[in-house]
Amino acid sequence: PNNIMALSNSGAYGFRRSLRFCLGVFFGFLIIMSACAIAGSWLFSAVPKIEPILRWAGAGYILLLAWLIYRDQGQANGPGASGPSGILTGIMLQLVNVKVIIYGLTALSVFVLPYHDQPRVLALFVLALSLVGLAGTTAWAAFGSLIQKVFTTRRRLVNAVLAASLAACAVSTLLGA
């Protein structure tokens, strides 16, 4: 969902205006990666209890985003326009994004926590993993900006495809794929 939202924001509002959402994704990554690093062992035992709740919350939020993209009329500069998604939306998306949580748990538990437990080293890995997320989201925003003409001339079709992609992400989240 990060990439689709970044693509949609930059396509509708331009690359520079979509960077706030990308920064929100980065800060959300920092929060999730920090939580995974700090509470890794506790989360490993609690994941079976937490996972269904996160799965449903994440799918619900992704479906809400899909609906908002689908309904968008493309009046970015018109009255009542909400503008691109901001930092808070990017952060909140990460807090319910099961794939980011699994990414953090997997990367840290397999590649970091067995070998390092010093806070400074863990902080560097948290930052590195978060920067990878920022790089990916920003790349999708740049792509959206490059194909902005398609967004403006075929807005309904593009919005329907993006909304369907987000809905597919929500379904795959619920099915555990």
PyMOL commands that set and color helices and strands:
alter all, ss='L'
color gray80, all
select helices_A, chain A and resi 2-13+15-38+40-71+87-95+98-112+119-146+148-153+155-175
alter helices_A, ss='H'
color red, helices_A
deselect
rebuild
show_as cartoon
